[in-house]
Amino acid sequence: MKCFHCDEPARGVCSFCGRALCKEHMKKMPAILTIYVGEANTPKAVVVSDALFCGVCKPQPEPIEMPEIY
């Protein structure tokens, strides 16, 4: 695979969109793996603090409703 940005050999892929990334174009961003309700009904999240990020895609901060797939 080649880097989405520069066509150099890729070293990883964006955790959010799957674009291939070389070492120079890799960025890091927190990624939520799962959310659950903990003690006292407090929402908690399992997060990867430095997931690979391409810098191009725009992960949404809130879930998006998709009633058409129900």
Residue pairs with C-beta under 8 A, 6 or more apart in sequence:
1 9
1 10
1 13
1 20
2 8
2 9
2 10
2 20
2 22
3 9
3 10
3 20
3 21
3 22
3 24
3 25
4 19
4 20
4 21
4 25
4 54
4 56
5 21
5 22
5 25
5 54
6 22
6 24
6 25
8 22
8 24
9 22
10 20
10 21
10 22
11 21
11 22
11 23
11 26
12 20
12 21
12 26
12 52
13 19
13 20
13 21
13 52
14 21
14 52
14 53
14 54
14 56
14 57
15 29
15 31
15 48
15 51
15 52
15 53
16 29
16 31
16 51
16 53
16 54
16 57
16 59
17 54
17 56
17 57
19 54
19 56
19 57
21 52
21 54
25 54
25 55
26 52
26 53
27 52
27 53
27 54
27 55
28 49
28 50
28 51
28 52
28 53
29 50
29 51
29 53
29 59
30 47
30 48
30 49
30 50
30 51
31 47
31 48
31 51
31 59
32 45
32 46
32 47
33 45
33 46
33 47
33 48
34 45
34 46
35 43
35 44
35 45
35 46
36 43
36 44
36 45
36 46
37 43
37 44
38 44
